[in-house]
Amino acid sequence: MVALVAVPARAADAIWRFDPAHSQISFSVMHQKFSNALGRVPIKSGNFRFDMDDWSTAQVDVVIDLASVDLGNAQLDEAARSAALLNSKRWPTARYRSRSVERIDASNGVIHGTLDFHGVSQPLDVAFKLNHVGTDPYLFKRKIGFSATASIERAAFGMNRYADVVGAQIKLRIEVEGIQMRDARTREGNDEPEK
């Protein structure tokens, strides 16, 4: 489990773990100017802090499983994982960590963070919308949901191969549901949700 960043706990603070069944990262990238290839990568681990009253204290640290990239076709999956593209044998995961969170309005914000991907660290902004906070009537757990978008320039991460085949920009769409953990003072490694 990704370590939690230690910050002072407050009454409104909450730490959330990613619900793996309802959190995913999908992507699109142009293929030879004909169409956008669509795929997804799962979230491997991580959690985030989000205070409804003070978004500036929000933090996220998430590990993404590149070795499990899925484009819906075994041949394409193998090509994506190859040394010429993701090189997932060498770099099986990517990691995204926030530096700050900016609130735009009542439901929208931007995460200013750093993406470690393909052996390179680069700044990456993620625009997000807070969808809902409430109790899941089936899990009986308090949950929070977000939708987010971002774009990655392949060349910025040293991915220059097959420029005539694979588009220069990877567009990301992220859907997240978080399950609230016991409290904001949850110790590192404890991912047990609130009961």
Secondary structure, 3 states (H helix, E strand, C coil): CCCCCCCCCCCCCCEEEECCCCCEEEEEEEECCCEEEEEEECEEEEEEECCCCCHHHCEEEEEEEHHHCECCCHHHHHHHHCCCCCCCCCCCEEEEEEEEEEECCCCEEEEEEEEEECCEEEEEEEEEEEEEEEEECCCCEEEEEEEEEEEEEHHHHCCCCCCCCEEEEEEEEEEEEEEEECCCCCCCCCCCECC
